[in-house]
Amino acid sequence: MYDFAVIWEWIEFAVRWTHAITAIAWIGSSFYFIALDLGLHRDRNLASGADGEEWQVHGGGFYHIQKYLVAPAAMPDHLVWFKWESYMTWISGFTLLVLVYYLGAELYLVDPNVMELQIWQAVGLSMASLAFGWIAYNTICKLFVNANQTLVMVALFAVLVAMSYFYASVFSGRAALLHLGAFTATIMSANVFFIIMPNQRIVVADLKAGRKPDPKYGKIAKQRSTHNNYLTLPVVFLMLSNHYPLAFATPYNWIIASLVFLMGVSIRHWFNSHHARKGNPHWTWVVTVLLMLAIAWLSSFRPEAPVEEAALGHEAQRYATAPGFEQVTSIVQGRCSMCHAAEPAWEGMHWPPKGVMLETAGQIAQQARRIYVQAGVSHAMPPANLSYMEQQERDLIAQWFESAGATGS
């Protein structure tokens, strides 16, 4: 049991690291190419027939970049495709969703105080909602491909607000915001897989066959790329939100999530305007700050305490009946609950870290693996050992957790 818990923790860490690396690569390339496209000098009559050009300097070297509106006259021998950054970000993210929220559904996904769901029902809703997101978004884009793109963004925002409310109505607060991020990231990655890359392949095939490519494929790909650009920052916020109970553990978390999308638009509008040399609309930062203040205000409403503690699931019940649980409960309540409480007693702390409460035996049983890793195997908790947890107490926590594994095998 010891080996499994430690290995599982490292598997999750490795996948999370992979997800962060690939997301950085994807976001970086996306932001760079949007800035490049907006900043191209298109007022020059280029002998190559390119639509625009830009000179840049980086790392001690100079770069001369040209963009063709449709495609060059002949296909270059070496063409770099930007796709795996997107694909691996989604694959690693979905893997993390499975590891943390599907396999840990009892703790992270399902909240009986929000909705009574069987684990299979919650996982089914999660997967179906991700598929629905792409279908709804793609339908909107196809219906309004030639319309004012602001209309498309408004329609998309309406879908995102509706999904914010839906997720908050069926899942735990932590899972609700995380799923909204996954919902949006799925749209973004599907844009690359189903629209942008196939359109680029059509253009390449036309060039190789000696045909003049239809400019509509570039127009559609540009539309989807622009949408991805505006959705990126909210996704980053939502993925980080699970570390901050002020974002997810409030009655108005779905409104907070909705406002985050508006902040993402206002921030990106400034950068896009700046890169396009259309001025620096500083009013967007005023709007962003006001939205952030509104979010902070909404988060100050404390979550309603559940009427009664939810019944323990099978896994938690196993830990609650394992030898040494009474001793561990006493240790955790004495060393950890001054912070991990609905109303923390630690000076200056107003909410339990990461929304984790360890006041009751049931809460402790539900957080068994986290307690074992954080305080039994490692000395991560309590922070700086401020409550003076002794090594003997850590050993008792480890023995309890490992005995639960032995009795359950």
C-alpha positions in Angstrom: 0.0 0.0 0.0 2.9 2.3 0.8 4.5 1.7 -2.6 1.2 2.2 -4.4 0.4 5.5 -2.7 3.9 6.9 -3.4 4.0 5.7 -7.0 0.5 7.0 -7.6 1.5 10.4 -6.3 4.6 10.5 -8.6 2.5 9.4 -11.6 0.1 12.3 -10.9 3.0 14.7 -10.5 4.7 13.5 -13.7 1.5 13.9 -15.7 0.8 17.3 -14.2 4.4 18.4 -15.1 3.9 17.2 -18.6 0.7 19.1 -18.8 2.3 22.3 -17.6 5.2 21.9 -20.1 3.0 21.3 -23.1 0.6 24.0 -22.1 3.5 26.5 -21.9 4.7 25.4 -25.4 1.2 25.7 -26.8 0.3 29.1 -25.2 3.7 30.5 -26.1 3.5 29.6 -29.8 -0.1 30.8 -29.9 0.6 34.1 -28.4 3.7 34.6 -30.6 2.0 33.9 -33.9 -1.0 36.1 -33.0 1.3 38.9 -32.1 3.4 38.3 -35.3 0.3 38.3 -37.5 -1.1 41.5 -36.0 2.3 43.2 -36.2 3.1 42.4 -39.9 3.9 45.4 -42.1 1.4 45.0 -44.9 2.0 48.4 -46.6 5.0 47.1 -48.5 5.0 45.8 -52.1 7.0 42.6 -51.6 8.7 41.0 -54.5 7.9 37.6 -53.1 4.2 38.3 -53.2 3.8 37.8 -49.5 1.0 39.6 -47.6 3.4 41.2 -45.0 6.7 41.0 -43.3 8.4 41.6 -40.0 12.0 41.9 -38.9 12.7 40.6 -35.4 15.8 40.2 -33.2 16.2 37.5 -30.5 19.1 35.7 -28.9 21.7 37.6 -30.8 20.3 36.9 -34.2 18.0 38.7 -36.7 14.9 37.1 -38.3 13.1 38.1 -41.5 9.6 36.7 -41.5 7.1 36.8 -44.3 3.4 35.7 -44.3 1.6 34.6 -47.4 -2.2 35.3 -47.4 -3.0 32.0 -48.9 0.2 30.1 -49.6 3.5 30.6 -51.4 3.8 29.8 -55.1 5.7 26.6 -54.4 5.8 24.3 -51.4 9.0 24.5 -49.4 11.0 21.3 -48.8 10.8 21.7 -45.0 7.5 22.9 -43.4 7.1 23.1 -39.7 3.7 22.2 -38.4 2.5 23.4 -35.0 0.1 20.8 -33.7 1.6 18.5 -31.1 1.8 21.3 -28.5 -2.0 21.4 -28.6 -2.6 17.7 -28.8 -0.3 16.8 -25.9 -1.7 19.6 -23.8 -5.2 18.1 -24.2 -4.0 14.5 -23.8 -2.0 15.2 -20.7 -4.8 17.3 -19.3 -7.4 14.6 -19.9 -5.1 12.0 -18.3 -4.9 14.2 -15.2 -8.7 14.6 -15.2 -8.9 10.8 -15.1 -6.3 10.3 -12.4 -7.5 13.0 -10.1 -11.2 13.5 -10.7 -12.5 10.2 -12.2 -10.5 7.8 -10.1 -10.8 10.2 -7.1 -14.4 11.0 -7.9 -15.6 10.3 -4.4 -13.4 13.0 -3.0 -13.0 15.6 -5.8 -15.8 15.2 -8.3 -19.0 14.3 -6.5 -20.4 16.5 -3.7 -23.6 15.0 -2.2 -24.5 18.5 -0.9 -24.6 19.7 -4.5 -26.2 16.7 -6.2 -26.5 13.0 -5.3 -24.6 11.2 -8.1 -23.2 7.8 -8.5 -19.5 7.9 -9.6 -20.4 6.5 -13.1 -23.0 9.1 -13.5 -20.6 11.9 -12.6 -17.9 10.6 -14.9 -20.5 10.2 -17.7 -21.7 13.8 -17.3 -18.1 15.0 -17.4 -17.2 13.2 -20.6 -20.6 14.0 -22.3 -20.2 17.7 -21.4 -16.8 17.9 -23.0 -18.2 16.5 -26.3 -21.2 18.8 -26.1 -18.9 21.8 -25.8 -17.2 21.1 -29.1 -20.5 20.3 -30.9 -22.2 23.5 -29.6 -19.2 25.7 -30.4 -18.5 24.3 -33.8 -22.2 24.7 -34.7 -22.1 28.4 -33.7 -19.0 29.0 -35.8 -20.4 27.4 -38.9 -23.7 29.3 -38.6 -21.9 32.6 -38.2 -18.7 32.1 -40.2 -19.4 35.2 -42.4 -21.1 37.3 -39.7 -19.6 39.9 -37.4 -17.2 37.9 -35.2 -18.3 39.8 -32.1 -21.6 38.1 -32.5 -19.9 34.7 -32.4 -18.0 35.6 -29.3 -21.2 36.8 -27.5 -22.9 33.5 -28.4 -19.9 31.6 -27.2 -19.9 33.6 -23.9 -23.6 32.7 -23.4 -22.7 29.0 -23.8 -19.8 29.4 -21.3 -22.0 31.1 -18.7 -24.6 28.3 -19.1 -22.0 25.6 -18.6 -20.6 27.5 -15.6 -24.0 27.2 -13.9 -24.4 23.6 -15.0 -21.1 22.5 -13.6 -21.7 24.3 -10.3 -25.1 22.6 -10.1 -23.8 19.0 -10.5 -20.2 18.8 -9.3 -18.2 20.0 -6.3 -17.0 23.6 -6.5 -13.4 22.5 -7.2 -14.5 20.2 -10.0 -16.9 22.7 -11.5 -14.3 25.3 -12.3 -11.8 22.7 -13.4 -14.3 21.2 -15.7 -15.1 24.6 -17.2 -11.4 25.0 -18.0 -11.4 21.5 -19.5 -14.5 22.3 -21.5 -12.9 25.4 -23.0 -9.5 23.7 -23.5 -11.3 20.9 -25.4 -12.8 23.5 -27.7 -9.4 25.0 -28.3 -7.6 21.7 -29.0 -10.5 20.5 -31.2 -10.1 23.7 -33.2 -6.6 22.7 -34.0 -7.4 19.0 -34.7 -10.6 19.3 -36.6 -10.4 22.6 -38.3 -7.0 24.4 -38.4 -4.8 21.4 -39.3 -7.2 19.8 -41.9 -7.6 23.2 -43.6 -3.9 23.6 -43.8 -3.5 20.1 -45.3 -6.0 21.0 -48.0 -3.9 24.1 -48.9 -0.8 22.0 -49.0 -2.4 19.3 -51.2 -3.7 22.0 -53.6 -0.2 23.5 -53.9 1.4 20.1 -54.6 -1.2 19.4 -57.2 -0.6 22.7 -58.9 -4.0 24.2 -57.9 -4.5 27.6 -56.4 -5.8 27.1 -52.8 -9.2 28.6 -51.9 -8.6 31.5 -49.4 -11.7 30.4 -47.4 -9.7 27.7 -45.6 -7.2 30.3 -44.3 -10.1 32.5 -43.2 -11.8 29.8 -41.2 -8.5 28.7 -39.6 -7.8 32.4 -38.7 -11.2 32.6 -37.0 -10.6 29.6 -34.8 -7.1 30.7 -34.0 -8.4 34.1 -32.8 -10.9 32.4 -30.6 -8.2 30.3 -29.0 -6.2 33.4 -28.4 -9.0 35.0 -26.4 -9.9 31.8 -24.4 -6.3 31.0 -23.3 -6.0 33.2 -20.2 -9.4 32.2 -18.7 -8.4 28.5 -19.1 -5.1 29.2 -17.2 -7.1 30.9 -14.4 -9.6 28.0 -14.2 -6.8 25.4 -14.1 -5.1 27.3 -11.2 -8.4 27.8 -9.4 -8.4 24.4 -7.6 -5.6 25.8 -5.4 -7.8 28.7 -4.2 -11.0 28.0 -2.3 -11.9 31.7 -2.7 -12.5 30.9 -6.3 -14.3 27.6 -6.2 -15.7 27.1 -2.7 -18.3 29.9 -2.8 -22.0 30.0 -3.7 -21.2 32.3 -6.6 -18.3 30.3 -8.1 -20.2 30.0 -11.5 -20.5 33.8 -11.7 -16.8 34.2 -10.8 -15.9 31.8 -13.6 -18.1 33.7 -16.0 -16.4 37.0 -15.2 -13.0 35.5 -15.7 -13.8 35.1 -19.4 -14.5 38.8 -19.6 -11.2 39.5 -18.0 -9.4 37.3 -20.5 -11.0 39.3 -23.3 -10.1 42.6 -21.9 -6.5 41.7 -21.3 -6.0 40.1 -24.7 -7.7 43.1 -26.4 -5.0 45.4 -25.0 -2.1 43.1 -26.2 -3.7 42.5 -29.6 -4.3 46.3 -30.1 -0.8 47.0 -29.0 0.7 44.4 -31.4 -1.4 45.6 -34.3 -0.1 49.2 -33.7 -3.6 50.4 -33.0 -2.8 52.2 -29.8 -2.7 51.1 -26.2 -6.3 51.0 -24.9 -5.5 51.4 -21.2 -9.2 51.4 -20.4 -9.0 47.6 -20.7 -6.9 47.4 -17.6 -9.4 49.5 -15.7 -12.1 47.1 -16.8 -9.9 44.1 -15.8 -9.2 45.6 -12.3 -12.9 46.3 -11.8 -13.8 42.7 -12.8 -11.2 41.3 -10.4 -12.6 43.5 -7.6 -16.1 42.2 -8.4 -14.7 38.6 -8.2 -13.0 39.3 -4.9 -16.3 40.7 -3.5 -18.3 37.7 -4.7 -15.8 35.4 -3.1 -16.2 37.0 0.3 -19.6 35.4 0.7 -18.9 32.3 2.8 -20.2 29.0 1.6 -23.2 27.6 3.3 -22.3 24.8 5.7 -23.9 21.5 4.9 -26.7 20.5 7.2 -25.1 17.2 7.9 -21.9 15.4 6.9 -22.2 13.2 3.9 -22.1 9.5 4.3 -18.6 8.0 3.8 -17.9 6.2 0.6 -16.4 2.7 0.4 -12.8 3.9 0.3 -13.2 6.4 3.2 -15.1 3.8 5.2 -12.1 1.4 4.9 -9.8 4.0 6.4 -12.3 4.9 9.1 -12.4 1.3 10.3 -8.7 0.6 10.0 -6.6 0.0 13.2 -5.3 3.2 14.7 -7.9 5.5 13.2 -8.9 7.0 16.6 -5.3 7.9 17.4 -4.8 9.4 13.9 -8.0 11.4 14.3 -6.8 12.8 17.6 -3.4 13.7 16.0 -4.9 15.4 13.0 -7.4 17.3 15.0 -4.7 18.5 17.3 -2.0 19.3 14.8 -4.0 20.3 11.6 -7.5 21.4 12.3 -6.6 24.8 13.6 -6.1 25.7 9.9 -8.1 23.0 8.1 -11.5 24.1 9.6 -14.6 25.9 8.4 -13.5 28.8 10.6 -9.7 28.5 11.0 -8.3 29.4 14.4 -4.9 30.4 13.0 -4.4 34.2 13.0 -4.8 35.8 9.6 -6.3 32.7 8.0 -10.0 33.0 7.0 -10.5 29.9 4.9 -9.2 26.3 5.1 -6.1 25.9 2.8 -7.3 24.4 -0.6 -10.7 24.0 0.9 -9.6 20.9 2.9 -11.3 20.6 6.3 -10.1 18.1 8.9 -12.4 18.8 11.9 -14.3 15.5 11.9 -13.5 11.8 11.7 -15.4 11.6 8.5 -13.4 14.4 6.9 -10.1 12.9 8.0 -11.1 9.5 6.5 -12.0 11.1 3.2 -8.6 12.8 3.1 -6.6 9.7 4.1 -4.2 9.5 1.1 -3.5 13.2 1.2 -2.8 13.1 5.0 -0.5 10.1 4.5 1.5 11.7 1.7 1.7 15.2 3.3 2.3 14.2 6.9 3.1 10.5 7.0 5.6 10.0 4.2 6.8 13.6 3.8 7.0 16.5 6.3 5.1 18.9 4.0 2.4 19.4 6.6 2.1 21.1 9.0 4.0 23.9 7.2 7.4 24.4 8.9 6.0 22.0 11.5 4.4 25.0 13.3 2.1 22.7 15.3 5.1 20.5 16.3 3.9 17.2 14.9 6.3 14.5 16.3 7.9 11.8 14.3 6.1 9.2 16.4 2.8 10.8 15.3 3.9 10.7 11.6 4.7 7.0 12.0 1.3 6.3 13.5 -0.3 8.1 10.5 1.7 5.9 8.1 1.0 2.7 9.9 -2.8 3.5 9.9 -2.9 4.2 6.2 -0.8 1.1 5.3 -2.9 -1.1 7.6 -6.1 0.1 5.8 -4.4 -1.1 2.5 -3.6 -4.4 4.0 -7.1 -5.0 5.4 -8.7 -3.9 2.1 -6.5 -6.1 -0.1 
